[in-house]
Amino acid sequence: MTSVIFLGTPEFAVPILDALNTEYDVKLVITQPDRKVGRKQVLHQSPVKQAAERLNLPVLQPEKLSGSPELDQAIALQPDLLITAAYGQFLPTKFLNAAKIAALNVHGSLLPKYRGGAPIQYSVINGDAETGVTIMEMVKAMDAGDMYAQSRLPLTRDDDTGTVFEKLSTMGRDLLMATLPDIIAGTETKTPQDPDRVTFSPTLTKAQEHLDINLPADQLDNWVRGLRPAVGGWVMLNGVRTKLWAITPLTETTTQPAGSVVLREKKQLHVAAGNGTVFAVNQLQPAGKAIQPIAAYLNGAGKQITQGDQIIGEA
């Protein structure tokens, strides 16, 4: 049976690992180390580690794979295939060369668009009409290898990063499992990436979580959905750092400055954005509070808000 070393970390990679384990001999799983999460700093295992333990597969978690004893252990297994899906680290060349058949990556974009660590987030943030998944050969340069196969996924304004992750995870699993037999047999053709069409999607920074209220409402909505559900985009609302979890761009326009209240009713709050556009706030979360619908906020902390107030400003 064809042997595999699998590398992945988030939930995106779990269906792929599950499928591989049913058809191939998964010798080893490599994932990121357990991390402390939240204000209480509780130690959490990655979703891939949890899946590997459920499947009774051996797991390694080097802080840095390159130059580690864990790398030597993995190379010694002499796998037929190396397969990664959102692992989060570069693989050393000598590790890539250890694969007898191929070193493959399940990448969440239509390469050569969005090489890098946040392709799904950028597809939502940029308001793309579609995204997809690519099965590619791994090489030393980031996401630059030849492509074996792609599948395309239309995007809608109901999508956020979470829903796209889930859809592409399933799509990537199915595409990989359909493509692997021909790759193993040596009959699958590869297509080089067009260097003139390369774009990048670097990991998002903390600064990018601060929403720019001067963007037009539709672009602001793209950012809200692109940052959801992992971190959430924030603004200073009435002097309190507040995450906007769901907004709706509206067709109405206004001459009021961005961040001011265009409409305030019992269960509605419409706010001006850039270029005279307007959006409705649906869900928000003041610092230290739970996520709440706008009606609850307006009945509580936002009780004094009135039409014309400038409620969103700079940090």
Order of alpha helices (4+ residues) and beta strands (2+ residues): beta-alpha-beta-beta-beta-alpha-beta-alpha-beta-alpha-beta-alpha-beta-beta-alpha-alpha-beta-beta-beta-beta-beta-beta-alpha-beta
